[in-house]
């Protein structure tokens, strides 16, 4: 990790549109510590259905869908290493998860990770691993109180 200033690509930034400001703040906070890319933000019901049909998601009631408060409550965040996402190297994803949860803790945001759905610290007690998935959990922050 270095202290060089990083920026999200135009694609990553566009994927943060419609995402709850607490998660946008989190994504930028994480980026200041470790390079990463936003893989998914808001999904339409049709996109969610397509991912469900392909087995890439286990629910049609995804937090990526716009929630009643008008925001998506999930982002998919992937490590970015030497110019690419190392999809076949899970240690990078576990490493990123540690940074995400640390930054979230500092920001006062409770996060549920797709690599530990029940948030018990055991990464081996589940059947569906979604290492890029981070969603708001617990009390949802007031979007208007978050300054990104
Ligand atoms: Zn996700």
Boltz pocket constraint, residues with backbone or C-beta under 6 A from the ligand:
constraints:
  - pocket:
      binder: B
      contacts: [[A, 40], [A, 64], [A, 74], [A, 75], [A, 76], [A, 130], [A, 132], [A, 133], [A, 134]]
      max_distance: 6.0
